[in-house]
């Protein structure tokens, strides 16, 4: 299932007020960042999530077709046959996954890709996230059983944190989730009035930053920020994709990149490798790297300046 938040979009904002750098089908909208294609995946399936481990291995959830692994040499293998659409990371790779209607389950994953159902019922478990070694959250974004739950990682027992959506009276719906550096759970969603990033306090969500077209996938970013990807239908029916940086302290959202509306792959997932300071963006079957140029500006010596202007 791909989430396309056309119900969030009434009109597409024109222009972002920054210079844009085109890299084939991806346009970087912030100066100082560059993007390039890292790897193209097989076209035979749809991809829904991307994660990166501490060794630079990428894991891509194919939602019913297993989980692919792309190692640092860019070799692609099927890491797991688990029917996962969304995964959350542990110290040794993907640790838990949500299978939606493929299995109606939340799954526990081993470092070798083997898996066992941790919890299974009639709900379409949509997104998972951890905020510590033993705290596992899972949501059902809409429909039967909609809500946010905590799942015991030992026996799979569920506890309801929020019944219904994240808004007052259970209004709205959920999307991707991630733990913050502050140990709190952050969730993309819609509360019945606003779309954006919410933080959970006990059993109440508070909007910390708005996003004009909502968000689908959420990842920790650099320096306490978050990264969010989204794909949505424009009024003309064209699938568009965006990548945003969110500062939960300042409450600001900054557009980092957009996908090509002609190519129409959308933007399916995002991950951040803090070691290499690399953003990985999943755009259809393509994986992009986005990096900030940290090369210091070259300084002229006094002799070079005199030589340049000597007549």
Secondary structure, DSSP 8 states (H G I E B T S, - for coil): -----GGG-SS-----SS--EEETTEEE-STTEEEEEEEE--TTS---EEEE-TTS-EEEE-SSS-EEEE-TT--EEEEE----SEEEEETTEEEEEE-GGGTSEEEEE-TTS-EEEEEESSS---EEEESSSSEEEEEE-SSTT-EEEEEETTT--EEEEEESSSSGGG-SEEEEEEE-TTS-EEEEEE-SS-EEEEEEETTEEEEEEE-TT--SEEEE-GGG-EEEEEEEE-TTS-EEEEEEEEETTTTEEEEEEEE-TTT-----EEEEETTTTEEEEEETTEEEEEEE---------HHHHHHHH--
